[in-house]
Amino acid sequence: MKCPHCSQQIGGHNCPSCNAEVLEEGLFCHRCGLKLEKGESLPKTSEKEEDMDFSQRILCSDGTCIGVVNDQGFCKVCGKPYTGNPK
């Protein structure tokens, strides 16, 4: 991977999810958003995520947020508590 400013070679690797070239020290893939773990070659999904029924999820009650509500009643994206009614 080359630096866009000075064209010097920078260390990098490919994202295990979308195969985009990402910086070696990057925390997330700039193309698909996958959280990158050091030394991990494939993304890990828990059994809970694999068995998730998307029809049972509760969407955030803030009308502008795209998140879903966690088991504690808070949005996973914006952190607001679920009020029961989308605004």
C-alpha positions as CSV (number, residue, x, y, z in Angstrom):
1,M,0.0,0.0,0.0
2,K,1.3,3.5,-0.9
3,C,0.9,6.7,1.0
4,P,-1.4,9.0,-0.9
5,H,0.7,12.0,0.0
6,C,4.4,11.0,-0.5
7,S,4.0,7.7,-2.4
8,Q,6.2,5.9,0.1
9,Q,5.4,2.2,0.7
10,I,3.3,1.6,3.9
11,G,2.7,-1.8,5.5
12,G,-0.7,-3.2,5.1
13,H,-2.8,-6.4,4.6
14,N,-6.1,-7.4,3.2
15,C,-9.4,-7.3,5.1
16,P,-10.6,-10.8,5.8
17,S,-14.2,-9.8,5.0
18,C,-14.0,-7.8,1.8
19,N,-10.4,-8.3,0.8
20,A,-9.7,-4.5,0.6
21,E,-6.2,-3.3,1.3
22,V,-6.0,-1.8,4.8
23,L,-3.3,-0.2,6.9
24,E,-1.4,-2.7,9.1
25,E,-2.3,-0.7,12.3
26,G,-5.9,0.1,11.2
27,L,-8.6,-0.6,13.6
28,F,-11.4,-0.9,11.0
29,C,-11.7,-1.7,7.3
30,H,-12.4,1.6,5.4
31,R,-14.5,-0.3,2.9
32,C,-16.8,-2.7,4.9
33,G,-16.3,-1.4,8.4
34,L,-15.1,-4.7,9.9
35,K,-13.4,-4.3,13.2
36,L,-9.9,-5.6,12.7
37,E,-8.1,-7.6,15.4
38,K,-4.3,-7.9,15.4
39,G,-3.2,-11.4,14.4
40,E,-6.7,-12.5,13.4
41,S,-7.1,-13.6,9.8
42,L,-10.9,-14.2,9.8
43,P,-13.7,-12.3,11.5
44,K,-15.2,-14.2,14.4
45,T,-19.0,-14.5,14.9
46,S,-20.4,-15.8,18.1
47,E,-23.1,-18.5,18.1
48,K,-25.5,-15.8,19.5
49,E,-25.0,-13.7,16.3
50,E,-25.3,-16.7,14.0
51,D,-28.6,-17.8,15.6
52,M,-30.1,-14.2,15.8
53,D,-33.6,-13.9,14.4
54,F,-33.7,-10.5,12.8
55,S,-37.4,-10.3,12.8
56,Q,-37.2,-10.2,16.7
57,R,-34.9,-7.2,16.9
58,I,-36.1,-3.9,18.3
59,L,-35.0,-0.8,16.3
60,C,-33.8,2.4,18.1
61,S,-36.7,4.7,19.0
62,D,-34.8,7.7,17.7
63,G,-36.1,8.3,14.2
64,T,-32.6,9.3,12.8
65,C,-30.6,6.4,14.3
66,I,-30.0,3.1,12.5
67,G,-29.2,1.0,15.6
68,V,-31.0,-1.8,17.4
69,V,-31.7,-2.1,21.1
70,N,-29.6,-4.4,23.2
71,D,-30.7,-6.7,26.1
72,Q,-30.3,-3.8,28.6
73,G,-32.7,-1.6,26.7
74,F,-30.2,0.8,25.1
75,C,-29.4,1.4,21.4
76,K,-26.1,-0.2,20.3
77,V,-25.2,2.7,18.1
78,C,-26.3,6.0,19.8
79,G,-26.7,4.7,23.4
80,K,-30.2,6.2,24.0
81,P,-32.6,4.2,26.1
82,Y,-35.6,2.6,24.2
83,T,-38.8,4.6,24.7
84,G,-41.1,2.3,23.0
85,N,-42.2,4.6,20.2
86,P,-40.1,5.7,17.2
87,K,-40.1,9.5,16.9
